[in-house]
Amino acid sequence: MFRSSLVLSVVGLIAAGVAASAGPQAPPAKVVTTSTGVNTTGQASRGEQTYMNICVACHPPGTYTAAAFRAKWNGAPLSQLFGLVSTTMPKEQPGTLEPDEYAEVIAYLLKINGAPPGKTPLPTDIAPMKKIRIVMPADRETPLGH
């Protein structure tokens, strides 16, 4: 009897220790996606102007709404797209736009792919963009430039 009480006590202490070592569970982090409105309408409008003035010479309308573009970027961190565009474009003078101009062009690309606008501007720093996933709506009905 003493032995079984001792075994039960030891098992109870081990179980309590395992539970205590696990500590409190943090709630799961909220997933931020481009479908939740990560940029403003004004940003996308300014990005459209930049696109039409600088980008369209090499990238005709429709380039960034094609199935290949959407398949490549759907699910990727927004930071990857921003990093690529901000370090390789414009082709003849990469990295020459201001960070806010790159963010505006990205906002425009999101807009033409059906992402809704939000109330806060897309950040111009790549670090917060790592927490945002690109989500391309399956049935995009947004016409180019609108």
C-alpha positions in Angstrom: 0.0 0.0 0.0 2.8 2.4 1.0 4.6 1.5 -2.3 1.6 2.2 -4.5 1.0 5.5 -2.7 4.7 6.4 -3.3 4.4 5.4 -7.0 1.3 7.5 -7.4 2.9 10.5 -5.7 6.0 10.3 -7.9 3.8 10.0 -11.0 1.8 13.0 -9.9 4.9 15.1 -9.2 6.3 14.2 -12.7 3.0 15.1 -14.4 2.8 18.4 -12.4 6.4 19.2 -13.4 5.8 18.5 -17.1 2.7 20.7 -17.0 4.6 23.5 -15.2 7.6 23.3 -17.5 5.3 23.8 -20.5 4.3 27.2 -19.1 1.4 29.2 -20.2 0.5 28.8 -23.9 0.6 31.9 -26.0 -2.3 32.5 -28.2 -1.6 31.9 -31.9 -0.3 34.9 -33.8 -2.9 36.6 -36.0 -2.1 36.1 -39.6 -2.0 39.3 -41.6 -2.7 38.9 -45.3 -3.1 41.3 -48.2 -6.8 40.4 -48.1 -7.2 42.3 -44.8 -6.3 45.7 -46.3 -2.7 46.4 -45.7 -2.4 49.6 -47.7 -4.5 52.7 -48.4 -6.4 53.8 -51.5 -4.1 56.9 -51.7 -1.0 54.7 -51.7 -2.3 52.6 -54.5 -3.3 55.7 -56.5 0.2 57.1 -56.2 1.7 53.8 -57.0 -0.4 53.7 -60.2 1.1 57.1 -61.2 4.6 55.8 -60.6 3.9 52.6 -62.5 2.5 54.5 -65.5 5.4 57.0 -65.5 8.3 54.6 -64.9 7.4 50.9 -64.9 5.0 50.6 -67.9 7.8 51.1 -70.4 9.1 47.7 -69.6 6.1 46.1 -67.9 2.9 46.6 -69.9 -0.5 46.5 -68.3 -1.5 43.0 -67.4 2.0 41.8 -66.6 1.3 41.8 -62.9 -2.2 40.3 -63.0 -1.2 37.3 -65.2 -1.7 33.8 -63.8 2.1 33.2 -63.6 2.6 36.3 -61.4 -0.4 35.4 -59.2 0.8 31.8 -58.8 4.4 32.8 -58.0 3.5 35.3 -55.3 0.3 33.8 -53.8 1.2 32.8 -50.2 4.6 34.5 -50.2 5.6 37.1 -47.6 5.0 40.6 -48.9 8.6 41.4 -48.0 9.9 39.1 -50.8 8.0 41.0 -53.5 9.0 44.4 -51.9 12.6 43.3 -51.7 12.7 42.2 -55.3 11.1 45.3 -56.7 13.1 47.7 -54.5 16.5 46.2 -55.3 16.0 45.4 -59.0 13.7 48.1 -60.4 13.7 50.3 -62.4 15.8 48.0 -64.6 18.2 50.7 -65.8 18.6 52.3 -62.4 17.7 49.7 -59.7 17.0 51.0 -56.2 16.7 54.7 -57.2 13.1 55.2 -56.1 12.3 56.3 -52.6 11.1 53.6 -50.1 7.6 55.2 -50.1 7.5 55.0 -53.9 8.3 51.3 -53.8 5.6 50.7 -51.2 3.1 52.7 -53.4 3.9 50.6 -56.4 3.4 47.4 -54.3 0.1 48.8 -53.1 -0.9 49.4 -56.7 0.1 45.8 -57.6 -2.1 44.5 -54.7 -5.0 46.7 -55.9 -4.9 45.4 -59.5 -4.9 41.9 -58.1 -8.1 42.5 -56.1 -6.7 43.2 -52.6 -8.9 45.6 -50.7 -7.6 48.8 -49.3 -7.2 49.4 -45.6 -6.9 52.3 -43.2 -3.2 52.2 -42.7 -0.4 52.7 -45.2 1.8 49.8 -46.3 5.0 50.2 -44.4 8.2 51.3 -46.2 10.4 49.0 -44.1 10.8 45.4 -45.1 10.8 44.0 -41.5 7.0 44.5 -40.9 6.3 43.2 -44.4 7.7 39.8 -43.4 4.6 39.3 -41.3 2.2 40.0 -44.2 1.3 37.1 -46.6 0.2 37.8 -50.1 -3.2 36.4 -50.8 -4.5 36.6 -54.3 -8.3 36.3 -54.6 -9.3 33.3 -56.7 -12.0 35.1 -58.7 -10.5 38.6 -59.3 -12.9 40.9 -61.1 -10.9 44.1 -60.6 -10.1 45.7 -64.0 -6.6 47.0 -64.6 -6.0 50.4 -63.1 -9.3 50.6 -61.3 
